[in-house]
Amino acid sequence: MEELISAEQKPAYIGLPLRITFAGSDHELRLLQKEVDRYAHTLRIRLDDEPHILVNSGDGWRFESGADNAAFAQAIWHAVSLRYRL
């Protein structure tokens, strides 16, 4: 399990809000983990002030909670990968 980011440890760009619009709704997300790379299998985020974990099982990103919105999870990963140039 990856270590969560504390205020003293985080680089300046991590933790900044990232806005995403999906299906006509605007959302705000923040990364909750130190390291993210293109080979990540999990991604801890705070989406609209609720913590979530995205999981990549090889066929795309999904919410760990079982929420059946894989397209939204994939859009979140796309936004994160563009922001951090992964």
C-alpha positions in Angstrom: 0.0 0.0 0.0 1.3 3.4 -0.9 2.0 6.1 1.7 -0.5 9.0 1.7 0.8 12.5 1.1 1.2 14.8 4.1 1.4 18.5 3.7 5.1 18.6 4.5 6.1 15.9 2.0 4.1 16.8 -1.1 5.7 18.5 -4.1 4.0 21.8 -5.0 2.0 20.5 -7.9 0.6 17.4 -6.1 -2.7 18.1 -4.3 -3.7 20.9 -6.5 -7.3 20.5 -7.7 -7.9 19.1 -11.1 -11.2 19.9 -12.7 -12.9 17.4 -15.0 -16.2 17.6 -16.8 -17.9 14.3 -17.6 -21.4 13.9 -19.0 -22.2 17.5 -18.4 -21.2 17.5 -14.7 -18.2 19.3 -13.4 -16.0 17.5 -10.8 -12.9 18.4 -8.8 -10.3 15.8 -8.0 -7.0 15.6 -6.1 -4.4 13.0 -5.9 -3.9 11.3 -2.5 -0.7 9.4 -3.2 2.9 10.5 -3.7 3.9 8.6 -6.8 1.9 8.1 -10.0 3.3 6.7 -13.2 2.0 5.2 -16.4 2.4 1.7 -15.0 0.3 2.3 -11.9 -2.4 -0.3 -11.1 -4.2 1.8 -8.4 -4.8 5.5 -8.0 -6.0 7.1 -4.8 -8.0 10.2 -5.4 -10.4 12.6 -3.7 -13.3 13.2 -6.0 -15.8 15.9 -5.0 -14.5 15.6 -1.3 -15.0 11.8 -1.2 -12.0 9.4 -1.3 -12.0 6.8 -4.1 -9.6 4.3 -5.4 -9.3 3.6 -9.1 -8.0 0.2 -10.2 -6.5 -0.9 -13.5 -6.9 -4.6 -14.0 -5.4 -4.5 -17.5 -8.6 -3.8 -19.5 -9.1 -0.2 -18.3 -9.7 1.8 -15.1 -12.6 1.1 -12.8 -13.7 2.3 -9.3 -12.6 -0.2 -6.6 -16.0 0.3 -4.9 -17.7 -1.5 -7.8 -19.4 1.6 -9.1 -20.4 0.7 -12.6 -19.0 3.8 -14.3 -15.8 2.6 -16.1 -16.0 5.4 -18.6 -15.9 8.0 -15.8 -12.9 6.2 -14.2 -11.1 6.1 -17.6 -11.8 9.8 -18.1 -10.3 10.6 -14.7 -7.2 8.6 -15.5 -6.9 10.4 -18.9 -7.1 13.8 -17.1 -4.5 12.8 -14.5 -2.1 11.4 -17.2 -2.4 14.5 -19.2 -1.8 16.8 -16.2 1.3 14.9 -15.0 2.5 13.9 -18.5 2.4 10.1 -17.8 
